[in-house]
Amino acid sequence: MSEVWIIDACRTPRGIGKIGKGALADVHPHHLGSTVLRALAKRNNLTTADVDDVIWGTSAQGGPQAGDIWRMSALDAGFDVRSSGVTLDRFCGSGLTAVSFAAHSIMAGMEDLVVAGGTEKMSDRNRMAGRLPTMDQGNIQLRERHPQTHQGLCADTIVTLEGIDRYAVDQLALLSQQRAESAQATVTSIRAWSVFTA
Protein backbone atom coordinates (compact mmCIF):
# COMPACT_ATOMS: atom_id res chain seq x y z
CA MET A 1 0.00 0.00 0.00
CA SER A 2 1.37 3.42 -0.98
CA GLU A 3 1.99 6.12 1.61
CA VAL A 4 0.10 9.38 1.19
CA TRP A 5 1.81 12.72 1.77
CA ILE A 6 0.17 16.12 1.88
CA ILE A 7 2.74 18.29 0.13
CA ASP A 8 1.12 21.72 0.28
CA ALA A 9 -2.08 23.54 1.21
CA CYS A 10 -3.58 26.69 -0.23
CA ARG A 11 -6.83 28.58 0.39
CA THR A 12 -9.17 30.03 -2.15
CA PRO A 13 -9.38 33.84 -1.93
CA ARG A 14 -11.84 35.14 0.67
CA GLY A 15 -13.87 38.32 0.66
CA ILE A 16 -17.13 39.89 1.76
CA GLY A 17 -19.93 37.61 0.59
CA LYS A 18 -22.51 40.29 -0.16
CA ILE A 19 -23.67 40.34 -3.76
CA GLY A 20 -22.55 43.56 -5.41
CA LYS A 21 -20.56 44.63 -2.32
CA GLY A 22 -17.58 42.34 -1.87
CA ALA A 23 -14.42 42.62 -3.97
CA LEU A 24 -14.79 39.00 -5.11
CA ALA A 25 -18.60 38.94 -5.47
CA ASP A 26 -18.49 39.25 -9.26
CA VAL A 27 -15.47 37.00 -9.84
CA HIS A 28 -16.38 33.78 -11.65
CA PRO A 29 -15.96 30.66 -9.45
CA HIS A 30 -13.62 29.14 -12.06
CA HIS A 31 -11.24 32.06 -11.53
CA LEU A 32 -11.26 31.58 -7.76
CA GLY A 33 -10.48 27.90 -8.25
CA SER A 34 -7.82 28.47 -10.88
CA THR A 35 -6.05 30.96 -8.56
CA VAL A 36 -5.51 28.15 -6.04
CA LEU A 37 -4.46 25.61 -8.65
CA ARG A 38 -1.98 28.01 -10.27
CA ALA A 39 -0.47 28.83 -6.86
CA LEU A 40 -0.05 25.14 -5.98
CA ALA A 41 1.52 24.40 -9.36
CA LYS A 42 3.91 27.35 -9.13
CA ARG A 43 4.94 26.86 -5.49
CA ASN A 44 5.68 23.18 -6.04
CA ASN A 45 7.08 23.40 -9.56
CA LEU A 46 4.44 20.91 -10.76
CA THR A 47 4.35 19.58 -14.25
CA THR A 48 0.56 19.62 -14.48
CA ALA A 49 0.51 16.69 -16.92
CA ASP A 50 1.72 14.62 -13.93
CA VAL A 51 -1.39 15.52 -11.89
CA ASP A 52 -3.57 12.43 -12.17
CA ASP A 53 -6.71 14.07 -10.87
CA VAL A 54 -8.17 17.21 -9.30
CA ILE A 55 -10.89 16.09 -6.87
CA TRP A 56 -12.93 18.90 -5.36
CA GLY A 57 -16.04 19.27 -3.26
CA THR A 58 -18.63 21.93 -4.04
CA SER A 59 -22.08 21.61 -2.54
CA ALA A 60 -24.19 24.08 -4.54
CA GLN A 61 -23.47 22.89 -8.06
CA GLY A 62 -25.76 25.25 -9.90
CA GLY A 63 -25.21 28.26 -12.15
CA PRO A 64 -21.50 29.05 -12.63
CA GLN A 65 -20.54 26.32 -10.12
CA ALA A 66 -22.18 23.62 -12.26
CA GLY A 67 -20.62 21.55 -15.02
CA ASP A 68 -17.68 20.06 -13.08
CA ILE A 69 -16.30 23.34 -11.75
CA TRP A 70 -12.94 21.81 -10.87
CA ARG A 71 -12.20 20.40 -14.29
CA MET A 72 -13.02 23.85 -15.64
CA SER A 73 -10.88 25.54 -12.96
CA ALA A 74 -7.94 23.26 -13.79
CA LEU A 75 -8.23 24.12 -17.48
CA ASP A 76 -8.60 27.82 -16.58
CA ALA A 77 -5.42 27.53 -14.48
CA GLY A 78 -3.52 26.24 -17.49
CA PHE A 79 -3.29 22.65 -16.28
CA ASP A 80 -2.48 20.10 -18.94
CA VAL A 81 -5.59 18.60 -20.56
CA ARG A 82 -4.40 15.16 -19.44
CA SER A 83 -4.98 16.17 -15.82
CA SER A 84 -8.50 15.00 -15.02
CA GLY A 85 -10.97 16.72 -12.69
CA VAL A 86 -14.11 15.81 -10.79
CA THR A 87 -16.50 17.70 -8.51
CA LEU A 88 -18.42 15.94 -5.74
CA ASP A 89 -21.17 16.96 -3.35
CA ARG A 90 -21.44 15.72 0.22
CA PHE A 91 -22.96 18.95 1.49
CA CYS A 92 -20.69 20.51 4.16
CA GLY A 93 -18.38 17.47 4.10
CA SER A 94 -17.56 17.76 0.40
CA GLY A 95 -14.00 19.06 0.78
CA LEU A 96 -13.08 16.47 3.43
CA THR A 97 -14.52 13.72 1.25
CA ALA A 98 -12.51 14.94 -1.74
CA VAL A 99 -9.27 14.77 0.27
CA SER A 100 -10.21 11.28 1.53
CA PHE A 101 -10.95 10.07 -2.00
CA ALA A 102 -7.58 11.43 -3.16
CA ALA A 103 -5.79 9.58 -0.34
CA HIS A 104 -7.69 6.37 -1.06
CA SER A 105 -6.80 6.53 -4.73
CA ILE A 106 -3.11 6.98 -3.99
CA MET A 107 -3.12 4.26 -1.30
CA ALA A 108 -4.74 1.86 -3.76
CA GLY A 109 -1.96 2.57 -6.26
CA MET A 110 -4.35 3.95 -8.85
CA GLU A 111 -2.87 7.47 -8.85
CA ASP A 112 0.37 9.13 -7.78
CA LEU A 113 -0.38 12.86 -7.64
CA VAL A 114 -3.78 14.33 -6.80
CA VAL A 115 -4.89 17.85 -5.92
CA ALA A 116 -7.94 17.81 -3.64
CA GLY A 117 -10.05 20.13 -1.53
CA GLY A 118 -13.26 22.08 -1.60
CA THR A 119 -14.84 25.46 -2.01
CA GLU A 120 -18.16 27.24 -2.16
CA LYS A 121 -18.78 30.71 -3.57
CA MET A 122 -21.65 31.78 -1.36
CA SER A 123 -21.95 35.27 -2.86
CA ASP A 124 -22.87 34.06 -6.35
CA ARG A 125 -26.50 34.98 -6.98
CA ASN A 126 -26.89 32.05 -9.42
CA ARG A 127 -25.18 29.31 -7.40
CA MET A 128 -28.50 27.62 -6.67
CA ALA A 129 -29.76 27.87 -10.27
CA GLY A 130 -31.86 24.82 -11.06
CA ARG A 131 -31.95 23.69 -7.41
CA LEU A 132 -34.67 23.95 -4.81
CA PRO A 133 -33.74 25.31 -1.37
CA THR A 134 -34.70 22.02 0.34
CA MET A 135 -32.26 19.14 0.80
CA ASP A 136 -34.66 16.64 -0.75
CA GLN A 137 -35.14 18.75 -3.91
CA GLY A 138 -38.92 18.48 -3.70
CA ASN A 139 -39.15 14.69 -3.21
CA ILE A 140 -42.18 14.67 -0.89
CA GLN A 141 -42.13 10.88 -0.43
CA LEU A 142 -38.53 11.07 0.78
CA ARG A 143 -39.36 14.06 3.00
CA GLU A 144 -42.11 12.08 4.73
CA ARG A 145 -39.72 9.20 5.49
CA HIS A 146 -36.58 11.26 6.19
CA PRO A 147 -37.35 14.88 7.04
CA GLN A 148 -34.21 16.95 6.63
CA THR A 149 -33.50 20.43 7.82
CA HIS A 150 -30.83 23.06 7.18
CA GLN A 151 -27.26 21.99 8.06
CA GLY A 152 -26.83 24.76 10.63
CA LEU A 153 -29.95 23.67 12.51
CA CYS A 154 -28.77 20.05 12.32
CA ALA A 155 -25.43 20.96 13.91
CA ASP A 156 -27.16 22.86 16.71
CA THR A 157 -29.53 19.93 17.31
CA ILE A 158 -26.67 17.41 17.44
CA VAL A 159 -24.66 19.39 20.00
CA THR A 160 -27.80 19.84 22.11
CA LEU A 161 -28.78 16.15 21.98
CA GLU A 162 -25.20 14.95 22.61
CA GLY A 163 -24.54 17.51 25.34
CA ILE A 164 -21.51 19.01 23.59
CA ASP A 165 -20.74 22.42 25.09
CA ARG A 166 -19.09 25.43 23.49
CA TYR A 167 -15.85 24.88 25.41
CA ALA A 168 -15.46 21.38 23.91
CA VAL A 169 -16.08 22.72 20.41
CA ASP A 170 -13.53 25.50 20.94
CA GLN A 171 -10.98 22.96 22.24
CA LEU A 172 -11.47 20.82 19.13
CA ALA A 173 -11.05 23.91 16.93
CA LEU A 174 -7.82 24.79 18.77
CA LEU A 175 -6.49 21.24 18.40
CA SER A 176 -7.31 21.32 14.68
CA GLN A 177 -5.38 24.60 14.23
CA GLN A 178 -2.42 23.21 16.19
CA ARG A 179 -2.34 20.11 13.99
CA ALA A 180 -2.52 22.27 10.86
CA GLU A 181 0.38 24.42 12.12
CA SER A 182 2.44 21.32 12.87
CA ALA A 183 1.72 19.85 9.44
CA GLN A 184 2.66 23.11 7.72
CA ALA A 185 5.92 23.27 9.68
CA THR A 186 6.71 19.70 8.65
CA VAL A 187 6.06 20.48 4.99
CA THR A 188 8.25 23.60 5.24
CA SER A 189 11.11 21.61 6.78
CA ILE A 190 10.77 18.88 4.13
CA ARG A 191 10.89 21.54 1.40
CA ALA A 192 13.93 23.17 3.01
CA TRP A 193 15.65 19.81 3.33
CA SER A 194 14.82 18.96 -0.30
CA VAL A 195 16.21 22.28 -1.50
CA PHE A 196 19.30 21.88 0.71
CA THR A 197 20.04 18.33 -0.47
CA ALA A 198 19.24 18.99 -4.14
KESEKOL-456313 format. One record per residue (C-alpha): residue in one letter; chain; residue number from 1; y, x, z. Coordinates in nm, 4 decimals. Layout:
N
[keza 'a', 'A', NUM, [Y, X, Z]]
...
! end
This chain:
198
[keza 'm', 'A', 1, [0.0000, 0.0000, 0.0000]]
[keza 's', 'A', 2, [0.3421, 0.1371, -0.0979]]
[keza 'e', 'A', 3, [0.6121, 0.1985, 0.1611]]
[keza 'v', 'A', 4, [0.9375, 0.0103, 0.1190]]
[keza 'w', 'A', 5, [1.2721, 0.1811, 0.1769]]
[keza 'i', 'A', 6, [1.6123, 0.0166, 0.1879]]
[keza 'i', 'A', 7, [1.8290, 0.2742, 0.0132]]
[keza 'd', 'A', 8, [2.1722, 0.1120, 0.0281]]
[keza 'a', 'A', 9, [2.3544, -0.2079, 0.1210]]
[keza 'c', 'A', 10, [2.6690, -0.3577, -0.0229]]
[keza 'r', 'A', 11, [2.8581, -0.6826, 0.0386]]
[keza 't', 'A', 12, [3.0030, -0.9173, -0.2150]]
[keza 'p', 'A', 13, [3.3836, -0.9383, -0.1932]]
[keza 'r', 'A', 14, [3.5144, -1.1843, 0.0670]]
[keza 'g', 'A', 15, [3.8324, -1.3867, 0.0661]]
[keza 'i', 'A', 16, [3.9888, -1.7130, 0.1758]]
[keza 'g', 'A', 17, [3.7614, -1.9932, 0.0588]]
[keza 'k', 'A', 18, [4.0291, -2.2514, -0.0158]]
[keza 'i', 'A', 19, [4.0337, -2.3674, -0.3765]]
[keza 'g', 'A', 20, [4.3564, -2.2550, -0.5410]]
[keza 'k', 'A', 21, [4.4626, -2.0561, -0.2322]]
[keza 'g', 'A', 22, [4.2344, -1.7581, -0.1873]]
[keza 'a', 'A', 23, [4.2621, -1.4421, -0.3967]]
[keza 'l', 'A', 24, [3.9003, -1.4794, -0.5107]]
[keza 'a', 'A', 25, [3.8943, -1.8596, -0.5474]]
[keza 'd', 'A', 26, [3.9251, -1.8490, -0.9262]]
[keza 'v', 'A', 27, [3.7001, -1.5472, -0.9843]]
[keza 'h', 'A', 28, [3.3777, -1.6383, -1.1650]]
[keza 'p', 'A', 29, [3.0663, -1.5964, -0.9450]]
[keza 'h', 'A', 30, [2.9137, -1.3622, -1.2060]]
[keza 'h', 'A', 31, [3.2057, -1.1243, -1.1534]]
[keza 'l', 'A', 32, [3.1582, -1.1263, -0.7758]]
[keza 'g', 'A', 33, [2.7903, -1.0481, -0.8248]]
[keza 's', 'A', 34, [2.8473, -0.7824, -1.0875]]
[keza 't', 'A', 35, [3.0956, -0.6053, -0.8556]]
[keza 'v', 'A', 36, [2.8153, -0.5510, -0.6040]]
[keza 'l', 'A', 37, [2.5613, -0.4457, -0.8654]]
[keza 'r', 'A', 38, [2.8014, -0.1975, -1.0271]]
[keza 'a', 'A', 39, [2.8830, -0.0473, -0.6861]]
[keza 'l', 'A', 40, [2.5144, -0.0048, -0.5982]]
[keza 'a', 'A', 41, [2.4398, 0.1524, -0.9359]]
[keza 'k', 'A', 42, [2.7353, 0.3914, -0.9125]]
[keza 'r', 'A', 43, [2.6864, 0.4939, -0.5488]]
[keza 'n', 'A', 44, [2.3179, 0.5683, -0.6036]]
[keza 'n', 'A', 45, [2.3404, 0.7083, -0.9560]]
[keza 'l', 'A', 46, [2.0912, 0.4441, -1.0758]]
[keza 't', 'A', 47, [1.9576, 0.4346, -1.4254]]
[keza 't', 'A', 48, [1.9623, 0.0557, -1.4481]]
[keza 'a', 'A', 49, [1.6692, 0.0510, -1.6923]]
[keza 'd', 'A', 50, [1.4622, 0.1722, -1.3926]]
[keza 'v', 'A', 51, [1.5517, -0.1386, -1.1892]]
[keza 'd', 'A', 52, [1.2426, -0.3571, -1.2170]]
[keza 'd', 'A', 53, [1.4074, -0.6711, -1.0866]]
[keza 'v', 'A', 54, [1.7212, -0.8171, -0.9304]]
[keza 'i', 'A', 55, [1.6095, -1.0888, -0.6866]]
[keza 'w', 'A', 56, [1.8902, -1.2928, -0.5361]]
[keza 'g', 'A', 57, [1.9270, -1.6036, -0.3259]]
[keza 't', 'A', 58, [2.1934, -1.8625, -0.4041]]
[keza 's', 'A', 59, [2.1611, -2.2084, -0.2545]]
[keza 'a', 'A', 60, [2.4083, -2.4190, -0.4537]]
[keza 'q', 'A', 61, [2.2890, -2.3466, -0.8064]]
[keza 'g', 'A', 62, [2.5251, -2.5756, -0.9904]]
[keza 'g', 'A', 63, [2.8258, -2.5208, -1.2153]]
[keza 'p', 'A', 64, [2.9048, -2.1502, -1.2630]]
[keza 'q', 'A', 65, [2.6323, -2.0543, -1.0122]]
[keza 'a', 'A', 66, [2.3618, -2.2183, -1.2255]]
[keza 'g', 'A', 67, [2.1550, -2.0624, -1.5020]]
[keza 'd', 'A', 68, [2.0059, -1.7681, -1.3078]]
[keza 'i', 'A', 69, [2.3340, -1.6303, -1.1751]]
[keza 'w', 'A', 70, [2.1807, -1.2939, -1.0868]]
[keza 'r', 'A', 71, [2.0399, -1.2204, -1.4290]]
[keza 'm', 'A', 72, [2.3854, -1.3020, -1.5644]]
[keza 's', 'A', 73, [2.5535, -1.0881, -1.2958]]
[keza 'a', 'A', 74, [2.3263, -0.7936, -1.3793]]
[keza 'l', 'A', 75, [2.4125, -0.8233, -1.7479]]
[keza 'd', 'A', 76, [2.7819, -0.8600, -1.6580]]
[keza 'a', 'A', 77, [2.7534, -0.5423, -1.4479]]
[keza 'g', 'A', 78, [2.6237, -0.3516, -1.7486]]
[keza 'f', 'A', 79, [2.2647, -0.3294, -1.6276]]
[keza 'd', 'A', 80, [2.0102, -0.2483, -1.8945]]
[keza 'v', 'A', 81, [1.8599, -0.5592, -2.0565]]
[keza 'r', 'A', 82, [1.5157, -0.4397, -1.9441]]
[keza 's', 'A', 83, [1.6173, -0.4979, -1.5819]]
[keza 's', 'A', 84, [1.5004, -0.8495, -1.5023]]
[keza 'g', 'A', 85, [1.6719, -1.0966, -1.2694]]
[keza 'v', 'A', 86, [1.5812, -1.4108, -1.0787]]
[keza 't', 'A', 87, [1.7703, -1.6496, -0.8513]]
[keza 'l', 'A', 88, [1.5944, -1.8424, -0.5745]]
[keza 'd', 'A', 89, [1.6960, -2.1173, -0.3347]]
[keza 'r', 'A', 90, [1.5717, -2.1445, 0.0218]]
[keza 'f', 'A', 91, [1.8948, -2.2959, 0.1486]]
[keza 'c', 'A', 92, [2.0512, -2.0688, 0.4156]]
[keza 'g', 'A', 93, [1.7469, -1.8385, 0.4100]]
[keza 's', 'A', 94, [1.7764, -1.7559, 0.0399]]
[keza 'g', 'A', 95, [1.9056, -1.3998, 0.0784]]
[keza 'l', 'A', 96, [1.6467, -1.3084, 0.3431]]
[keza 't', 'A', 97, [1.3724, -1.4518, 0.1255]]
[keza 'a', 'A', 98, [1.4935, -1.2511, -0.1742]]
[keza 'v', 'A', 99, [1.4766, -0.9275, 0.0265]]
[keza 's', 'A', 100, [1.1283, -1.0213, 0.1534]]
[keza 'f', 'A', 101, [1.0069, -1.0946, -0.2005]]
[keza 'a', 'A', 102, [1.1427, -0.7583, -0.3159]]
[keza 'a', 'A', 103, [0.9584, -0.5788, -0.0343]]
[keza 'h', 'A', 104, [0.6366, -0.7688, -0.1059]]
[keza 's', 'A', 105, [0.6530, -0.6804, -0.4730]]
[keza 'i', 'A', 106, [0.6976, -0.3107, -0.3990]]
[keza 'm', 'A', 107, [0.4264, -0.3120, -0.1295]]
[keza 'a', 'A', 108, [0.1857, -0.4738, -0.3755]]
[keza 'g', 'A', 109, [0.2567, -0.1964, -0.6263]]
[keza 'm', 'A', 110, [0.3954, -0.4351, -0.8854]]
[keza 'e', 'A', 111, [0.7470, -0.2870, -0.8853]]
[keza 'd', 'A', 112, [0.9133, 0.0370, -0.7781]]
[keza 'l', 'A', 113, [1.2857, -0.0377, -0.7639]]
[keza 'v', 'A', 114, [1.4326, -0.3784, -0.6799]]
[keza 'v', 'A', 115, [1.7849, -0.4893, -0.5921]]
[keza 'a', 'A', 116, [1.7807, -0.7941, -0.3636]]
[keza 'g', 'A', 117, [2.0128, -1.0049, -0.1525]]
[keza 'g', 'A', 118, [2.2078, -1.3264, -0.1602]]
[keza 't', 'A', 119, [2.5460, -1.4838, -0.2012]]
[keza 'e', 'A', 120, [2.7244, -1.8163, -0.2160]]
[keza 'k', 'A', 121, [3.0715, -1.8778, -0.3567]]
[keza 'm', 'A', 122, [3.1779, -2.1650, -0.1357]]
[keza 's', 'A', 123, [3.5274, -2.1953, -0.2858]]
[keza 'd', 'A', 124, [3.4058, -2.2871, -0.6348]]
[keza 'r', 'A', 125, [3.4979, -2.6504, -0.6982]]
[keza 'n', 'A', 126, [3.2055, -2.6886, -0.9420]]
[keza 'r', 'A', 127, [2.9312, -2.5179, -0.7401]]
[keza 'm', 'A', 128, [2.7619, -2.8496, -0.6672]]
[keza 'a', 'A', 129, [2.7869, -2.9763, -1.0266]]
[keza 'g', 'A', 130, [2.4819, -3.1862, -1.1060]]
[keza 'r', 'A', 131, [2.3689, -3.1955, -0.7411]]
[keza 'l', 'A', 132, [2.3951, -3.4668, -0.4808]]
[keza 'p', 'A', 133, [2.5307, -3.3741, -0.1371]]
[keza 't', 'A', 134, [2.2023, -3.4699, 0.0340]]
[keza 'm', 'A', 135, [1.9138, -3.2261, 0.0799]]
[keza 'd', 'A', 136, [1.6641, -3.4664, -0.0746]]
[keza 'q', 'A', 137, [1.8753, -3.5141, -0.3911]]
[keza 'g', 'A', 138, [1.8476, -3.8922, -0.3695]]
[keza 'n', 'A', 139, [1.4693, -3.9148, -0.3210]]
[keza 'i', 'A', 140, [1.4668, -4.2183, -0.0889]]
[keza 'q', 'A', 141, [1.0877, -4.2129, -0.0432]]
[keza 'l', 'A', 142, [1.1073, -3.8530, 0.0776]]
[keza 'r', 'A', 143, [1.4060, -3.9362, 0.2995]]
[keza 'e', 'A', 144, [1.2085, -4.2109, 0.4733]]
[keza 'r', 'A', 145, [0.9204, -3.9723, 0.5489]]
[keza 'h', 'A', 146, [1.1262, -3.6581, 0.6185]]
[keza 'p', 'A', 147, [1.4883, -3.7352, 0.7037]]
[keza 'q', 'A', 148, [1.6947, -3.4207, 0.6632]]
[keza 't', 'A', 149, [2.0435, -3.3497, 0.7816]]
[keza 'h', 'A', 150, [2.3059, -3.0828, 0.7182]]
[keza 'q', 'A', 151, [2.1990, -2.7257, 0.8056]]
[keza 'g', 'A', 152, [2.4763, -2.6829, 1.0632]]
[keza 'l', 'A', 153, [2.3667, -2.9946, 1.2507]]
[keza 'c', 'A', 154, [2.0049, -2.8769, 1.2325]]
[keza 'a', 'A', 155, [2.0965, -2.5431, 1.3914]]
[keza 'd', 'A', 156, [2.2856, -2.7164, 1.6709]]
[keza 't', 'A', 157, [1.9929, -2.9529, 1.7314]]
[keza 'i', 'A', 158, [1.7413, -2.6671, 1.7444]]
[keza 'v', 'A', 159, [1.9386, -2.4657, 2.0004]]
[keza 't', 'A', 160, [1.9838, -2.7801, 2.2112]]
[keza 'l', 'A', 161, [1.6146, -2.8776, 2.1980]]
[keza 'e', 'A', 162, [1.4954, -2.5205, 2.2609]]
[keza 'g', 'A', 163, [1.7512, -2.4538, 2.5341]]
[keza 'i', 'A', 164, [1.9007, -2.1507, 2.3595]]
[keza 'd', 'A', 165, [2.2415, -2.0745, 2.5090]]
[keza 'r', 'A', 166, [2.5433, -1.9091, 2.3494]]
[keza 'y', 'A', 167, [2.4877, -1.5846, 2.5411]]
[keza 'a', 'A', 168, [2.1377, -1.5459, 2.3909]]
[keza 'v', 'A', 169, [2.2721, -1.6085, 2.0407]]
[keza 'd', 'A', 170, [2.5496, -1.3526, 2.0941]]
[keza 'q', 'A', 171, [2.2956, -1.0984, 2.2242]]
[keza 'l', 'A', 172, [2.0820, -1.1471, 1.9127]]
[keza 'a', 'A', 173, [2.3911, -1.1052, 1.6925]]
[keza 'l', 'A', 174, [2.4792, -0.7823, 1.8766]]
[keza 'l', 'A', 175, [2.1240, -0.6487, 1.8398]]
[keza 's', 'A', 176, [2.1325, -0.7309, 1.4676]]
[keza 'q', 'A', 177, [2.4597, -0.5382, 1.4234]]
[keza 'q', 'A', 178, [2.3209, -0.2420, 1.6191]]
[keza 'r', 'A', 179, [2.0112, -0.2337, 1.3994]]
[keza 'a', 'A', 180, [2.2267, -0.2518, 1.0858]]
[keza 'e', 'A', 181, [2.4422, 0.0383, 1.2122]]
[keza 's', 'A', 182, [2.1317, 0.2439, 1.2871]]
[keza 'a', 'A', 183, [1.9848, 0.1723, 0.9437]]
[keza 'q', 'A', 184, [2.3106, 0.2663, 0.7720]]
[keza 'a', 'A', 185, [2.3273, 0.5922, 0.9678]]
[keza 't', 'A', 186, [1.9697, 0.6706, 0.8648]]
[keza 'v', 'A', 187, [2.0484, 0.6062, 0.4989]]
[keza 't', 'A', 188, [2.3596, 0.8247, 0.5236]]
[keza 's', 'A', 189, [2.1608, 1.1111, 0.6785]]
[keza 'i', 'A', 190, [1.8880, 1.0770, 0.4132]]
[keza 'r', 'A', 191, [2.1543, 1.0892, 0.1404]]
[keza 'a', 'A', 192, [2.3175, 1.3932, 0.3010]]
[keza 'w', 'A', 193, [1.9810, 1.5652, 0.3326]]
[keza 's', 'A', 194, [1.8960, 1.4822, -0.0296]]
[keza 'v', 'A', 195, [2.2278, 1.6210, -0.1497]]
[keza 'f', 'A', 196, [2.1876, 1.9295, 0.0711]]
[keza 't', 'A', 197, [1.8328, 2.0041, -0.0473]]
[keza 'a', 'A', 198, [1.8989, 1.9242, -0.4138]]
! end
